[in-house]
Amino acid sequence: MIDVTVANFEEEVIAASMTTPVLIDFWAPWCGPCKSLGPILERVEVAYEGRFKLVKIDSDQEQQLGAAFGIRSIPTCILMVEGKPVDGFQGALPEGKVKEFLDKHLPPAEALPEEELALEEVTPEAALAKLKADVANDPTNESARFELVKALLLEGDTDAAKVAFAPVIAQTAIVRRFDSLKRMMDATDFVAAHAGAESGGAGFDAKIALNKRDFEARFDKARWHMAHQEWTAALDELLEILMRDKTWAEGMARKTYIAILDIMEAPKPKVADGQIPPDDPVVATYRRRLSSVVLS
């Protein structure tokens, strides 16, 4: 749980929600129902093990933020996803109802056998085999399928990745992480389809030197870096587009930027009860940069 003010709202809410849903609890110290709801939200945050982030905003101290969200009574909770409010509720709901509300919007938790909770080294082959088994046992497990397809892509086994992705390809419009996988595949196909792509870095640079607003060249260069898993180089190139035109190609640069963050971020490590897994510092830095550019 984090206390949010105007000063850190962009970083802790907008930027963070690009990759993890953020639940905002608008409250006040004098509010009785707020005192009942607060501990419930904190327990649920711990129980959900990183599936969402909880922040609290004192509506008395941060009236500007309350006005921005149209808060008229407290407690009011707003769920933010990819920088936008998607749902909310008012009043001190019981714990079961809070979980029902969250489960409508959050990705399902991965079912992990008890033996996997032990901190032991797992070989890449064993990890991949387990992901395949998880998907075979539950084809609707979005998290397991995402990790499986991502692992295959990062290994360079594009054909196997496409086979594993085929059953959910129609969901790319509604499941953001599936859309991210599709963009990674598109980048790989782009490099494979262009015989000169391997030496294309110099060609892209030459075009950009002639015209810094040659967004097509910048985007192709970003995809070239993305396909070669040169994540920060790809993100930097996409930032160059966003700083000049945030809406270029119907948000293509922003969507691809978010896709790279999804692909490059490792699964959250298991931690002791009550602790919050640490964020990848590189991913966190580039989230903040995206927020700064998009909101400027």
C-alpha positions in Angstrom: 0.0 0.0 0.0 1.3 3.4 -1.0 0.1 6.9 -0.1 -0.3 9.0 -3.2 -0.3 12.7 -3.7 -0.3 15.0 -6.7 3.5 14.9 -6.6 3.8 11.1 -7.1 0.5 10.4 -8.9 2.0 10.0 -12.3 4.7 7.6 -11.2 2.7 5.5 -8.7 -0.6 5.4 -10.5 -0.5 6.3 -14.2 2.9 4.7 -15.0 2.4 1.7 -12.8 -1.0 0.9 -14.2 0.6 0.5 -17.7 1.7 -3.0 -16.6 -0.1 -3.7 -13.3 -3.7 -2.7 -12.4 -3.8 -0.1 -9.7 -6.6 0.2 -7.2 -7.0 3.7 -5.8 -8.7 4.0 -2.3 -10.0 7.5 -1.8 -10.4 7.9 2.0 -10.2 10.4 4.9 -9.0 10.0 8.5 -12.5 11.0 9.9 -14.4 8.5 7.7 -15.7 5.5 9.7 -16.4 3.2 6.7 -12.9 4.1 5.4 -11.4 2.6 8.5 -13.3 -0.6 8.0 -12.4 -0.9 4.3 -8.7 0.0 4.5 -7.5 -3.1 6.4 -9.6 -5.3 4.0 -8.0 -3.8 0.9 -4.5 -4.3 2.5 -5.2 -8.0 3.2 -6.5 -8.6 -0.3 -3.4 -6.9 -1.8 -1.2 -9.3 0.1 -3.3 -12.3 -0.8 -3.3 -11.4 -4.5 0.5 -11.5 -4.5 1.2 -8.7 -7.0 -1.8 -9.1 -9.3 -2.7 -5.5 -8.5 -1.2 -2.5 -6.7 -3.1 -0.7 -3.9 -2.6 3.1 -3.4 -4.5 5.4 -1.0 -5.4 9.0 -1.5 -6.5 11.3 1.4 -9.4 13.1 -0.2 -9.1 16.0 2.3 -5.4 16.6 1.6 -5.6 15.9 -2.2 -8.7 17.6 -3.2 -7.3 18.2 -6.7 -7.1 14.5 -7.4 -10.5 13.9 -5.8 -12.0 16.5 -8.2 -10.3 15.0 -11.2 -12.0 11.6 -10.5 -15.4 13.2 -9.5 -15.3 11.8 -6.0 -18.5 12.8 -4.2 -18.5 10.3 -1.3 -15.9 8.2 0.5 -14.7 5.5 0.6 -14.6 5.3 -3.2 -12.3 2.9 -5.0 -11.2 3.3 -8.6 -9.4 0.6 -10.6 -6.8 1.9 -13.1 -5.6 -0.1 -16.1 -3.2 1.2 -18.7 -3.5 4.8 -17.4 -7.4 4.8 -17.5 -10.1 4.2 -14.9 -12.0 1.0 -15.9 -14.3 0.4 -12.9 -15.0 1.3 -9.3 -17.2 1.0 -6.2 -18.3 3.1 -3.3 -18.7 2.1 0.3 -17.1 -0.4 2.7 -17.6 -3.7 0.9 -16.9 -7.0 2.7 -13.8 -8.9 1.7 -15.6 -11.3 -0.5 -17.2 -8.6 -2.6 -13.9 -6.8 -3.0 -12.4 -10.0 -4.4 -15.4 -10.4 -6.7 -14.8 -6.9 -8.0 -11.1 -7.4 -8.6 -11.5 -10.9 -10.2 -13.7 -9.3 -13.0 -10.7 -7.3 -14.2 -7.4 -9.0 -13.0 -5.6 -11.8 -14.8 -6.1 -15.2 -13.0 -3.5 -16.3 -10.5 -1.2 -19.1 -11.5 -1.9 -22.3 -9.6 1.5 -23.3 -8.2 2.1 -26.7 -6.6 3.4 -26.5 -3.0 6.8 -27.9 -3.9 7.4 -24.9 -6.3 7.2 -22.5 -3.4 10.6 -23.7 -2.3 13.5 -21.6 -3.5 15.3 -24.1 -5.7 16.9 -23.7 -9.1 14.8 -24.8 -12.1 16.4 -25.4 -15.4 15.0 -23.6 -18.5 14.0 -27.0 -19.9 12.1 -27.9 -16.8 10.4 -24.5 -16.6 9.3 -24.8 -20.3 8.0 -28.3 -19.8 6.0 -27.1 -16.8 4.5 -24.2 -18.8 3.5 -26.6 -21.6 1.9 -28.9 -19.0 0.0 -26.0 -17.4 -1.4 -24.9 -20.7 -2.3 -28.5 -21.7 -4.1 -29.0 -18.3 -5.9 -25.6 -18.5 -6.0 -24.0 -22.0 -7.9 -21.0 -20.5 -4.9 -20.1 -18.2 -3.9 -16.8 -19.8 -0.9 -16.3 -17.6 0.6 -19.7 -18.3 0.0 -19.3 -22.0 1.6 -15.9 -22.1 4.7 -17.2 -20.3 4.9 -20.2 -22.6 4.7 -18.2 -25.8 7.1 -15.6 -24.5 9.6 -18.3 -23.4 9.4 -19.9 -26.9 9.9 -16.5 -28.6 12.9 -15.6 -26.4 14.4 -19.0 -27.2 14.1 -18.2 -30.9 11.5 -21.0 -31.5 9.1 -18.8 -33.4 7.2 -21.6 -35.1 6.5 -23.3 -31.8 5.5 -20.0 -30.3 3.0 -19.4 -33.1 1.5 -22.8 -32.7 1.1 -22.2 -28.9 -0.4 -18.8 -29.6 -2.9 -19.8 -32.3 -5.7 -20.8 -30.0 -5.8 -17.3 -28.4 -4.9 -15.1 -31.4 -8.5 -13.8 -31.6 -8.1 -12.4 -28.1 -5.3 -10.0 -28.9 -7.9 -7.1 -29.0 -9.0 -7.7 -25.5 -6.0 -9.2 -23.6 -3.2 -6.8 -23.6 -0.4 -9.3 -22.9 -1.6 -11.4 -25.9 -1.4 -8.2 -28.0 2.2 -7.8 -26.8 3.1 -11.3 -27.9 1.7 -10.6 -31.4 3.8 -7.4 -31.7 6.9 -9.4 -30.8 6.1 -12.0 -33.5 5.5 -9.2 -36.0 8.9 -7.8 -35.2 10.5 -11.2 -35.7 8.6 -11.6 -39.0 9.8 -8.2 -40.1 13.4 -9.1 -39.6 13.0 -12.4 -41.3 11.2 -10.9 -44.3 13.9 -8.3 -45.0 17.1 -9.8 -46.2 19.0 -6.7 -45.3 17.5 -6.3 -41.9 20.6 -7.9 -40.2 22.7 -5.0 -41.5 19.7 -2.6 -41.4 20.9 -0.6 -38.4 23.1 1.6 -40.6 20.4 2.0 -43.2 17.9 3.1 -40.6 20.4 5.6 -39.1 21.0 7.1 -42.5 17.4 7.7 -43.1 16.9 9.2 -39.6 20.0 11.5 -40.1 18.3 13.0 -43.2 14.9 13.4 -41.4 14.5 13.1 -37.6 10.8 12.8 -38.2 11.1 9.7 -40.4 9.0 7.7 -38.0 8.7 4.7 -40.3 12.5 4.3 -40.2 12.6 4.8 -36.4 9.8 2.3 -35.9 11.6 -0.3 -38.2 14.8 0.3 -36.3 12.9 -0.3 -33.0 11.4 -3.5 -34.4 14.9 -4.7 -35.5 16.2 -4.1 -31.9 13.1 -5.8 -30.5 13.5 -8.9 -32.6 17.1 -9.1 -31.4 16.0 -8.7 -27.8 17.8 -5.4 -27.5 15.1 -4.0 -25.3 16.4 -0.7 -24.1 17.6 0.3 -27.6 14.1 -0.4 -29.0 12.5 1.5 -26.2 14.7 4.5 -26.7 13.9 4.6 -30.4 10.1 4.5 -29.7 10.5 7.3 -27.1 12.0 9.4 -29.9 8.8 8.9 -31.9 6.6 9.6 -28.9 8.4 12.8 -28.0 7.7 14.1 -31.4 4.2 12.6 -32.1 2.4 10.8 -29.3 -0.4 9.6 -31.6 1.6 8.5 -34.7 0.1 5.6 -36.6 -2.8 5.4 -34.1 -0.6 4.9 -31.1 1.6 2.3 -32.7 4.8 3.5 -30.9 3.1 3.6 -27.5 1.5 0.1 -27.9 4.8 -1.4 -29.1 6.6 0.3 -26.1 4.2 -1.3 -23.7 4.6 -4.7 -25.5 8.3 -4.6 -24.9 7.9 -3.9 -21.2 5.6 -6.9 -21.0 8.0 -9.2 -22.8 11.2 -8.0 -21.1 9.8 -8.1 -17.5 10.6 -11.4 -15.7 7.8 -13.1 -13.7 7.6 -11.8 -10.2 9.7 -13.9 -7.8 8.1 -15.6 -4.8 8.5 -13.8 -1.6 7.5 -14.3 2.0 3.9 -13.6 3.0 3.3 -9.9 3.6 6.2 -8.8 1.3 5.9 -7.2 -2.1 8.1 -8.6 -4.9 10.6 -6.0 -6.1 10.1 -4.3 -9.4 12.7 -4.7 -12.2 14.6 -1.4 -12.0 15.0 -1.1 -15.8 11.3 -1.7 -16.4 10.3 0.7 -13.7 12.6 3.4 -15.2 11.1 3.0 -18.7 7.6 3.0 -17.3 8.3 6.4 -15.7 9.8 7.7 -19.0 6.7 6.6 -20.9 4.4 8.3 -18.4 6.4 11.5 -18.5 6.2 11.7 -22.3 2.6 10.6 -22.7 1.4 13.1 -20.0 3.6 16.0 -21.0 
